[in-house]
Amino acid sequence: MADGITRLNPSTLPDVGAVGYSQITVVDPGRMAYVSGQVAQSADGSPVPGDLDGQMRVVVRNARASLDALGATPHDIAIVRCFVTDLTPERLEVLMPHLHDFFDGAQPSLTGVGVAALAGPAFQVELELTVRVPG
């Protein structure tokens, strides 16, 4: 657990810890970073993958790069907002393994939002992070 962040899954709410995230994240005072939504756009200009699995690989890589730039890890994330076009249980099955790998056991709070469209017609998923900057 990162210093300054406490995760809670009270018994009065559904147990989402087994799914890989927390119902509540409490952040002690400190520097906060708000990371813009990361989409499947690569720094090298590679084409956007056409499938959700391929897009999640790029999105997670971009989210990791954002954390690296902050000197942070997934354990420093307070909340992740995941915006997905055409959100269905089947598409969640594609997304969640990538999120679990990205979280590396951290279990930040997580909100999933189904949307009609994202910033560009090729994009299917976008991750927005709120991070407590370490140190």
C-alpha positions in Angstrom: 0.0 0.0 0.0 1.3 3.5 -0.9 1.9 5.8 2.0 -1.0 8.2 2.4 -3.6 5.9 0.7 -6.1 3.6 2.5 -8.4 1.2 0.6 -11.8 0.3 2.1 -14.3 -2.4 1.2 -16.9 -2.1 4.1 -19.1 -5.1 4.7 -22.1 -2.8 4.1 -21.2 -2.6 0.4 -20.7 -5.3 -2.2 -17.3 -7.0 -1.9 -15.4 -5.8 -5.0 -12.0 -6.6 -3.5 -12.3 -10.1 -5.0 -12.8 -8.4 -8.4 -9.7 -6.4 -8.1 -10.7 -2.9 -6.9 -11.9 -1.0 -3.8 -15.2 0.7 -3.0 -13.5 3.5 -1.2 -10.0 5.1 -1.4 -9.0 7.6 1.3 -6.1 9.9 0.4 -4.1 11.8 3.0 -3.2 15.4 2.1 -0.4 15.6 -0.5 0.3 16.4 -4.1 -2.3 15.1 -6.5 -2.0 14.5 -10.2 -4.9 14.2 -12.6 -3.9 12.2 -15.6 -5.9 13.0 -18.8 -7.7 10.1 -20.4 -5.2 7.8 -22.1 -6.4 6.2 -25.4 -4.8 3.8 -27.8 -2.6 6.5 -29.4 1.1 5.6 -29.4 3.9 8.2 -29.0 5.5 6.7 -32.1 2.4 7.3 -34.2 1.6 3.6 -34.7 -1.9 2.9 -36.0 -4.7 2.5 -33.5 -5.4 -1.2 -33.0 -8.8 -2.2 -34.4 -9.8 -4.5 -31.5 -10.5 -3.8 -27.9 -7.7 -6.1 -26.6 -5.1 -4.4 -28.7 -6.3 -1.0 -27.6 -6.1 -2.0 -24.0 -2.5 -3.0 -24.4 -1.7 0.5 -25.7 -3.9 2.3 -23.2 -2.3 0.5 -20.3 1.2 1.2 -21.7 0.3 4.9 -21.9 -1.1 4.8 -18.3 2.1 3.2 -17.0 4.2 5.9 -18.9 2.1 8.5 -17.1 2.8 7.0 -13.7 6.5 6.7 -14.6 6.6 10.4 -15.4 5.2 11.1 -11.9 7.5 8.7 -10.2 4.4 6.8 -9.1 3.1 3.2 -9.2 -0.4 1.8 -9.5 -0.4 1.7 -5.6 -0.4 5.5 -5.8 -3.6 5.7 -7.9 -6.7 6.9 -6.0 -9.3 6.2 -8.7 -9.4 5.1 -12.3 -12.2 6.0 -14.6 -12.6 3.6 -17.6 -14.7 4.9 -20.5 -15.7 2.2 -23.0 -17.8 2.3 -26.1 -20.5 -0.3 -26.4 -19.9 -1.5 -22.8 -21.1 -5.1 -22.4 -20.2 -7.9 -20.0 -18.3 -9.5 -22.9 -16.2 -6.4 -23.4 -15.6 -6.2 -19.7 -14.1 -9.7 -19.9 -11.6 -8.3 -22.4 -10.8 -5.2 -20.3 -10.5 -6.6 -16.7 -7.4 -8.8 -17.2 -5.5 -5.8 -18.6 -6.6 -3.6 -15.6 -5.7 -6.4 -13.1 -2.2 -6.6 -14.6 -1.9 -2.8 -14.7 -3.0 -2.4 -11.0 -0.4 -4.9 -9.9 -2.4 -5.8 -6.8 -3.1 -2.2 -5.8 -6.9 -2.3 -6.1 -7.6 1.5 -6.6 -11.2 2.6 -6.8 -12.7 2.1 -10.2 -15.5 3.5 -12.2 -16.6 2.0 -15.5 -18.6 4.2 -17.9 -20.3 3.1 -21.1 -20.2 5.9 -23.7 -21.4 6.4 -27.2 -18.1 7.7 -28.5 -14.7 8.9 -27.4 -12.3 11.6 -28.8 -11.8 9.9 -32.1 -13.9 7.4 -34.0 -11.2 4.6 -33.8 -11.0 4.8 -30.0 -12.9 2.2 -27.9 -11.5 2.7 -24.5 -10.0 5.5 -22.4 -8.5 5.5 -18.9 -8.4 8.6 -16.6 -6.3 8.5 -13.4 -6.2 10.4 -10.2 -2.9 9.8 -8.5 -1.3 10.8 -5.2 2.2 11.8 -6.1 4.7 10.1 -3.8 7.2 11.9 -1.8 
